[in-house]
Amino acid sequence: MFKVLKKSEKSRARRSTLTTAHGDIQTPVFMAVGTQATVKSLTPKQVEETGAQIILGNTYHLNIRPTSELISRFGGLHEFMKWRKPILTDSGGFQAFSLSKLRKITEEGIEFRSHLDGRKLFLSPESCIQIQRNLNSDICMVLDECIPYPCEKAPCIKSVERTIRWAKRCLDEYKRLEMHKRGIHTFAITQGGCYLDVRADCSKRLTDLDFPGYAIGGVSVGEPEEQMLEQVDICTQHLPEEKPRYVMGVGTPPQILKMIALGADMFDCVMPTRLARHACAFTLDGEINLKNARFAEDHSPLDSNIDSYASEFSRAYIRHLVKANEMLACTLISIHNIRFFQILTQQAREHIEAGDFEEWSLAWIARYEKGNVK
């Protein structure tokens, strides 16, 4: 399912192919986030035209509404939303973190109150896998417990031990349901907060369980960037070379390049569409906010280096849409931003193959951060 095609001689960056039932994924890869079976403000065709190879759905949200059983009756998430390429579904473990006032964690699983209507719900490792089987995603994630920042070491270790036990239960259910026969892969999630020894131990013990792939969870939850990169660094050192490594929920363009150099393969983040809803666009010279009056008569595209449908329009026109509260503004900026991240990872793949990833990456980050100084 995973083949490393080229390794850098100057860092841990690698160029690989991940095979799924709905097509091959070239890594490093940025995955567009489609939490509710939609990438916000875009049609599946528009998402595909950005170059996106894979998108995400969310187990927690989709099982509450419209329910995984309903989606299953449509043949799974691909058919339900008319997305023909690979889909990764997150397990809902992060929602136990982000919706902490609505949940209670026990050894058996997570007790929820729906954020929609307050009704009681329960998510166990087994039901988490069963829901994702109904969704028929290409990559399903285990149920884990995301550790807050800051967190004392003793409760952190207790939480990690539970995450490892849950991972084993998820893997057992995955095997019992013979989901591999449907071409579905399952990834474990390593945790441990900012305690590098705990991170290393968790990574090694999950590796012993022999999952098809591994994710690094619980990063970018409030800790400084330096600590986040240290966590990714220690995990990639202890996760297997022959398996994909996915850093969950991050990050900025420079962070992605830095994590690629550490040996990470897969990334996702809501940033491209979330910032688009606030009129913010990514450029090679940093981020720009289209609300700014200096763009009122700007004839140039958002970034002349980014080839997308949005590049047909001027900054002035898109700013007009923003000021007029027109929905098209969000659509055009979202197209541009997702395309920006696709080009970034495409170029990373090309430079790893060429053998000059590190030099290119440092120059890219320097230009971006110089222009991004506010």
MARTIRO-106194 format. One record per residue (C-alpha): residue number from 1; y, x, z. Coordinates in steps of 0.02 Angstrom, whole numbers, padded with zeros to 5 digits. Example, Ala and Ser with C-alpha at 12.3 -4.5 7.8 and 13.67 -1.06 7.14 Angstrom:
2
+-----+--------+--------+--------+
|  nr |      v |      u |      w |
+-----+--------+--------+--------+
|   1 | -00225 |  00615 |  00390 |
|   2 | -00053 |  00684 |  00357 |
+-----+--------+--------+--------+
//
This chain:
374
+-----+--------+--------+--------+
|  nr |      v |      u |      w |
+-----+--------+--------+--------+
|   1 |  00000 |  00000 |  00000 |
|   2 |  00118 |  00147 |  00028 |
|   3 |  00131 |  00306 | -00074 |
|   4 |  00252 |  00448 | -00040 |
|   5 |  00310 |  00514 | -00208 |
|   6 |  00431 |  00652 | -00157 |
|   7 |  00483 |  00735 |  00006 |
|   8 |  00643 |  00831 |  00033 |
|   9 |  00627 |  01014 |  00079 |
|  10 |  00789 |  01009 |  00180 |
|  11 |  00765 |  00853 |  00287 |
|  12 |  00635 |  00717 |  00320 |
|  13 |  00701 |  00609 |  00178 |
|  14 |  00565 |  00541 |  00064 |
|  15 |  00549 |  00437 | -00093 |
|  16 |  00405 |  00312 | -00089 |
|  17 |  00330 |  00153 | -00160 |
|  18 |  00273 |  00007 | -00052 |
|  19 |  00154 | -00113 | -00140 |
|  20 |  00154 | -00298 | -00095 |
|  21 |  00079 | -00457 | -00167 |
|  22 |  00246 | -00499 | -00249 |
|  23 |  00284 | -00329 | -00322 |
|  24 |  00315 | -00147 | -00283 |
|  25 |  00463 | -00094 | -00176 |
|  26 |  00546 |  00073 | -00211 |
|  27 |  00606 |  00157 | -00052 |
|  28 |  00725 |  00199 |  00027 |
|  29 |  00773 |  00016 |  00014 |
|  30 |  00905 | -00100 |  00083 |
|  31 |  00844 | -00277 |  00114 |
|  32 |  00964 | -00424 |  00099 |
|  33 |  00957 | -00543 |  00247 |
|  34 |  00912 | -00724 |  00212 |
|  35 |  00885 | -00789 |  00388 |
|  36 |  00875 | -00975 |  00345 |
|  37 |  00784 | -00951 |  00178 |
|  38 |  00949 | -00912 |  00093 |
|  39 |  01061 | -00760 |  00076 |
|  40 |  01224 | -00842 |  00129 |
|  41 |  01334 | -00907 | -00013 |
|  42 |  01219 | -00840 | -00151 |
|  43 |  01083 | -00915 | -00261 |
|  44 |  00917 | -00822 | -00273 |
|  45 |  00962 | -00775 | -00452 |
|  46 |  01127 | -00699 | -00395 |
|  47 |  01036 | -00600 | -00260 |
|  48 |  00911 | -00536 | -00387 |
|  49 |  01052 | -00483 | -00504 |
|  50 |  01120 | -00369 | -00367 |
|  51 |  00961 | -00267 | -00383 |
|  52 |  00886 | -00328 | -00219 |
|  53 |  00699 | -00291 | -00214 |
|  54 |  00658 | -00386 | -00055 |
|  55 |  00743 | -00508 |  00064 |
|  56 |  00715 | -00563 |  00243 |
|  57 |  00679 | -00731 |  00323 |
|  58 |  00674 | -00770 |  00509 |
|  59 |  00520 | -00841 |  00594 |
|  60 |  00615 | -00915 |  00741 |
|  61 |  00745 | -01008 |  00638 |
|  62 |  00628 | -01067 |  00500 |
|  63 |  00499 | -01132 |  00622 |
|  64 |  00631 | -01237 |  00710 |
|  65 |  00703 | -01300 |  00547 |
|  66 |  00626 | -01355 |  00430 |
|  67 |  00462 | -01294 |  00515 |
|  68 |  00333 | -01174 |  00447 |
|  69 |  00211 | -01318 |  00419 |
|  70 |  00332 | -01401 |  00298 |
|  71 |  00363 | -01237 |  00207 |
|  72 |  00175 | -01210 |  00196 |
|  73 |  00156 | -01378 |  00108 |
|  74 |  00272 | -01310 | -00027 |
|  75 |  00159 | -01159 | -00051 |
|  76 |  00255 | -01041 |  00061 |
|  77 |  00429 | -00970 |  00074 |
|  78 |  00434 | -00895 | -00101 |
|  79 |  00406 | -01063 | -00185 |
|  80 |  00512 | -01158 | -00059 |
|  81 |  00668 | -01054 | -00094 |
|  82 |  00623 | -00999 | -00271 |
|  83 |  00627 | -00813 | -00234 |
|  84 |  00492 | -00723 | -00334 |
|  85 |  00504 | -00550 | -00258 |
|  86 |  00440 | -00486 | -00090 |
|  87 |  00492 | -00565 |  00075 |
|  88 |  00486 | -00491 |  00250 |
|  89 |  00491 | -00611 |  00397 |
|  90 |  00555 | -00558 |  00566 |
|  91 |  00453 | -00621 |  00712 |
|  92 |  00587 | -00700 |  00821 |
|  93 |  00582 | -00565 |  00954 |
|  94 |  00764 | -00521 |  00925 |
|  95 |  00812 | -00703 |  00958 |
|  96 |  00736 | -00683 |  01131 |
|  97 |  00871 | -00550 |  01152 |
|  98 |  01017 | -00634 |  01066 |
|  99 |  00982 | -00807 |  01140 |
| 100 |  00944 | -00740 |  01314 |
| 101 |  01021 | -00891 |  01402 |
| 102 |  00897 | -01006 |  01313 |
| 103 |  00734 | -00914 |  01345 |
| 104 |  00610 | -00853 |  01475 |
| 105 |  00488 | -00710 |  01440 |
| 106 |  00313 | -00714 |  01515 |
| 107 |  00155 | -00616 |  01479 |
| 108 |  00094 | -00756 |  01368 |
| 109 |  00249 | -00758 |  01260 |
| 110 |  00427 | -00824 |  01252 |
| 111 |  00482 | -00994 |  01313 |
| 112 |  00632 | -01057 |  01216 |
| 113 |  00753 | -01197 |  01217 |
| 114 |  00805 | -01235 |  01040 |
| 115 |  00984 | -01184 |  01004 |
| 116 |  00995 | -01342 |  00897 |
| 117 |  00942 | -01481 |  01015 |
| 118 |  00882 | -01401 |  01177 |
| 119 |  00700 | -01450 |  01158 |
| 120 |  00568 | -01336 |  01235 |
| 121 |  00476 | -01215 |  01120 |
| 122 |  00350 | -01077 |  01148 |
| 123 |  00315 | -00923 |  01042 |
| 124 |  00161 | -00819 |  01079 |
| 125 |  00101 | -00665 |  00985 |
| 126 | -00035 | -00771 |  00905 |
| 127 |  00078 | -00916 |  00854 |
| 128 |  00205 | -00791 |  00787 |
| 129 |  00074 | -00726 |  00665 |
| 130 |  00013 | -00902 |  00624 |
| 131 |  00190 | -00957 |  00581 |
| 132 |  00213 | -00809 |  00465 |
| 133 |  00047 | -00848 |  00382 |
| 134 |  00117 | -01022 |  00346 |
| 135 |  00273 | -00941 |  00273 |
| 136 |  00159 | -00828 |  00167 |
| 137 |  00279 | -00682 |  00180 |
| 138 |  00230 | -00513 |  00109 |
| 139 |  00271 | -00419 |  00270 |
| 140 |  00259 | -00502 |  00440 |
| 141 |  00323 | -00427 |  00601 |
| 142 |  00240 | -00427 |  00772 |
| 143 |  00318 | -00515 |  00920 |
| 144 |  00412 | -00390 |  01028 |
| 145 |  00538 | -00387 |  01169 |
| 146 |  00707 | -00314 |  01121 |
| 147 |  00778 | -00213 |  01265 |
| 148 |  00963 | -00234 |  01305 |
| 149 |  01087 | -00092 |  01323 |
| 150 |  01110 | -00028 |  01453 |
| 151 |  00941 | -00048 |  01538 |
| 152 |  00866 |  00042 |  01687 |
| 153 |  00712 |  00146 |  01647 |
| 154 |  00587 |  00051 |  01756 |
| 155 |  00616 | -00121 |  01676 |
| 156 |  00624 | -00035 |  01507 |
| 157 |  00450 |  00038 |  01531 |
| 158 |  00384 | -00130 |  01592 |
| 159 |  00455 | -00214 |  01437 |
| 160 |  00381 | -00082 |  01321 |
| 161 |  00209 | -00103 |  01399 |
| 162 |  00218 | -00290 |  01362 |
| 163 |  00276 | -00255 |  01184 |
| 164 |  00124 | -00144 |  01156 |
| 165 |  00006 | -00275 |  01227 |
| 166 |  00087 | -00407 |  01117 |
| 167 |  00070 | -00294 |  00965 |
| 168 | -00118 | -00280 |  00996 |
| 169 | -00132 | -00469 |  01009 |
| 170 | -00033 | -00491 |  00849 |
| 171 | -00145 | -00367 |  00759 |
| 172 | -00302 | -00456 |  00821 |
| 173 | -00236 | -00623 |  00759 |
| 174 | -00186 | -00545 |  00592 |
| 175 | -00364 | -00481 |  00572 |
| 176 | -00442 | -00645 |  00630 |
| 177 | -00345 | -00742 |  00500 |
| 178 | -00391 | -00610 |  00369 |
| 179 | -00211 | -00605 |  00311 |
| 180 | -00241 | -00439 |  00223 |
| 181 | -00346 | -00534 |  00097 |
| 182 | -00188 | -00630 |  00049 |
| 183 | -00095 | -00466 |  00025 |
| 184 |  00008 | -00488 |  00184 |
| 185 |  00052 | -00330 |  00281 |
| 186 |  00098 | -00328 |  00465 |
| 187 |  00215 | -00203 |  00548 |
| 188 |  00221 | -00153 |  00730 |
| 189 |  00390 | -00128 |  00816 |
| 190 |  00424 |  00021 |  00927 |
| 191 |  00542 | -00003 |  01074 |
| 192 |  00603 |  00101 |  01221 |
| 193 |  00791 |  00085 |  01229 |
| 194 |  00885 |  00249 |  01242 |
| 195 |  00743 |  00336 |  01336 |
| 196 |  00675 |  00457 |  01208 |
| 197 |  00515 |  00495 |  01304 |
| 198 |  00478 |  00308 |  01313 |
| 199 |  00516 |  00290 |  01128 |
| 200 |  00399 |  00433 |  01085 |
| 201 |  00258 |  00365 |  01194 |
| 202 |  00276 |  00189 |  01122 |
| 203 |  00275 |  00257 |  00944 |
| 204 |  00118 |  00360 |  00974 |
| 205 |  00024 |  00217 |  01057 |
| 206 |  00068 |  00094 |  00920 |
| 207 |  00014 |  00224 |  00791 |
| 208 | -00156 |  00228 |  00876 |
| 209 | -00174 |  00042 |  00839 |
| 210 | -00163 |  00083 |  00652 |
| 211 | -00042 | -00047 |  00583 |
| 212 | -00003 | -00052 |  00396 |
| 213 |  00179 | -00009 |  00438 |
| 214 |  00300 |  00023 |  00580 |
| 215 |  00474 | -00033 |  00626 |
| 216 |  00602 |  00041 |  00745 |
| 217 |  00678 | -00102 |  00845 |
| 218 |  00807 | -00119 |  00981 |
| 219 |  00936 | -00003 |  00903 |
| 220 |  01119 | -00040 |  00872 |
| 221 |  01124 | -00161 |  01019 |
| 222 |  01278 | -00085 |  01099 |
| 223 |  01235 |  00098 |  01119 |
| 224 |  01343 |  00236 |  01040 |
| 225 |  01296 |  00285 |  00862 |
| 226 |  01240 |  00458 |  00920 |
| 227 |  01111 |  00380 |  01037 |
| 228 |  01054 |  00260 |  00900 |
| 229 |  01019 |  00404 |  00783 |
| 230 |  00928 |  00498 |  00920 |
| 231 |  00813 |  00348 |  00944 |
| 232 |  00775 |  00339 |  00758 |
| 233 |  00747 |  00527 |  00755 |
| 234 |  00619 |  00529 |  00895 |
| 235 |  00526 |  00378 |  00825 |
| 236 |  00510 |  00445 |  00648 |
| 237 |  00443 |  00608 |  00719 |
| 238 |  00299 |  00514 |  00802 |
| 239 |  00262 |  00380 |  00673 |
| 240 |  00132 |  00418 |  00538 |
| 241 |  00186 |  00504 |  00378 |
| 242 |  00077 |  00394 |  00270 |
| 243 |  00151 |  00228 |  00330 |
| 244 |  00320 |  00146 |  00294 |
| 245 |  00457 |  00157 |  00427 |
| 246 |  00581 |  00015 |  00444 |
| 247 |  00740 |  00025 |  00550 |
| 248 |  00783 | -00153 |  00598 |
| 249 |  00957 | -00229 |  00590 |
| 250 |  01060 | -00078 |  00534 |
| 251 |  01176 | -00013 |  00475 |
| 252 |  01337 |  00050 |  00398 |
| 253 |  01322 |  00148 |  00235 |
| 254 |  01342 |  00318 |  00322 |
| 255 |  01214 |  00268 |  00454 |
| 256 |  01088 |  00221 |  00320 |
| 257 |  01107 |  00391 |  00236 |
| 258 |  01089 |  00481 |  00402 |
| 259 |  00932 |  00383 |  00443 |
| 260 |  00857 |  00416 |  00272 |
| 261 |  00876 |  00601 |  00312 |
| 262 |  00778 |  00568 |  00473 |
| 263 |  00632 |  00496 |  00376 |
| 264 |  00668 |  00308 |  00378 |
| 265 |  00622 |  00204 |  00225 |
| 266 |  00681 |  00025 |  00249 |
| 267 |  00840 | -00055 |  00316 |
| 268 |  00917 | -00227 |  00335 |
| 269 |  01085 | -00287 |  00399 |
| 270 |  01190 | -00445 |  00392 |
| 271 |  01346 | -00338 |  00368 |
| 272 |  01367 | -00361 |  00178 |
| 273 |  01376 | -00551 |  00187 |
| 274 |  01452 | -00565 |  00361 |
| 275 |  01599 | -00452 |  00316 |
| 276 |  01616 | -00543 |  00150 |
| 277 |  01650 | -00703 |  00248 |
| 278 |  01795 | -00609 |  00328 |
| 279 |  01863 | -00549 |  00159 |
| 280 |  01801 | -00371 |  00183 |
| 281 |  01729 | -00273 |  00037 |
| 282 |  01641 | -00103 |  00033 |
| 283 |  01704 |  00035 | -00081 |
| 284 |  01662 |  00218 | -00102 |
| 285 |  01825 |  00253 | -00011 |
| 286 |  01787 |  00142 |  00138 |
| 287 |  01808 | -00042 |  00174 |
| 288 |  01955 | -00147 |  00114 |
| 289 |  02015 | -00314 |  00181 |
| 290 |  02071 | -00431 |  00043 |
| 291 |  02186 | -00525 |  00162 |
| 292 |  02303 | -00376 |  00153 |
| 293 |  02463 | -00412 |  00056 |
| 294 |  02451 | -00248 | -00039 |
| 295 |  02314 | -00324 | -00148 |
| 296 |  02420 | -00474 | -00204 |
| 297 |  02457 | -00395 | -00374 |
| 298 |  02314 | -00271 | -00384 |
| 299 |  02236 | -00280 | -00558 |
| 300 |  02088 | -00167 | -00515 |
| 301 |  01912 | -00229 | -00471 |
| 302 |  01847 | -00215 | -00294 |
| 303 |  01772 | -00045 | -00341 |
| 304 |  01765 |  00017 | -00520 |
| 305 |  01607 |  00115 | -00476 |
| 306 |  01508 | -00041 | -00431 |
| 307 |  01438 | -00137 | -00579 |
| 308 |  01416 | -00319 | -00531 |
| 309 |  01476 | -00489 | -00589 |
| 310 |  01613 | -00477 | -00458 |
| 311 |  01685 | -00325 | -00547 |
| 312 |  01749 | -00441 | -00685 |
| 313 |  01881 | -00506 | -00566 |
| 314 |  02036 | -00421 | -00498 |
| 315 |  02071 | -00389 | -00316 |
| 316 |  02224 | -00500 | -00337 |
| 317 |  02118 | -00648 | -00395 |
| 318 |  01990 | -00628 | -00256 |
| 319 |  02131 | -00613 | -00129 |
| 320 |  02203 | -00775 | -00199 |
| 321 |  02034 | -00860 | -00170 |
| 322 |  02031 | -00792 |  00008 |
| 323 |  02205 | -00856 |  00047 |
| 324 |  02163 | -01025 | -00031 |
| 325 |  02003 | -01037 |  00073 |
| 326 |  01899 | -01056 | -00084 |
| 327 |  01711 | -01031 | -00064 |
| 328 |  01704 | -00925 | -00221 |
| 329 |  01789 | -00784 | -00126 |
| 330 |  01640 | -00766 | -00010 |
| 331 |  01518 | -00776 | -00156 |
| 332 |  01605 | -00640 | -00258 |
| 333 |  01628 | -00521 | -00111 |
| 334 |  01447 | -00550 | -00056 |
| 335 |  01384 | -00509 | -00231 |
| 336 |  01488 | -00351 | -00231 |
| 337 |  01438 | -00296 | -00055 |
| 338 |  01251 | -00320 | -00080 |
| 339 |  01262 | -00230 | -00247 |
| 340 |  01354 | -00089 | -00158 |
| 341 |  01208 | -00065 | -00037 |
| 342 |  01082 | -00075 | -00179 |
| 343 |  01172 |  00061 | -00276 |
| 344 |  01183 |  00167 | -00118 |
| 345 |  00994 |  00165 | -00090 |
| 346 |  00959 |  00182 | -00277 |
| 347 |  01063 |  00340 | -00282 |
| 348 |  00978 |  00403 | -00124 |
| 349 |  00810 |  00385 | -00213 |
| 350 |  00876 |  00477 | -00366 |
| 351 |  00946 |  00621 | -00264 |
| 352 |  00787 |  00640 | -00162 |
| 353 |  00693 |  00655 | -00326 |
| 354 |  00822 |  00781 | -00390 |
| 355 |  00808 |  00885 | -00231 |
| 356 |  00993 |  00876 | -00184 |
| 357 |  00996 |  00725 | -00068 |
| 358 |  01073 |  00818 |  00079 |
| 359 |  01219 |  00891 | -00018 |
| 360 |  01254 |  00726 | -00106 |
| 361 |  01238 |  00627 |  00057 |
| 362 |  01359 |  00737 |  00154 |
| 363 |  01489 |  00725 |  00014 |
| 364 |  01464 |  00536 |  00001 |
| 365 |  01488 |  00510 |  00188 |
| 366 |  01641 |  00624 |  00193 |
| 367 |  01727 |  00526 |  00054 |
| 368 |  01684 |  00357 |  00131 |
| 369 |  01740 |  00404 |  00306 |
| 370 |  01900 |  00486 |  00245 |
| 371 |  01950 |  00325 |  00157 |
| 372 |  01890 |  00217 |  00301 |
| 373 |  02011 |  00290 |  00428 |
| 374 |  02124 |  00149 |  00480 |
+-----+--------+--------+--------+
//
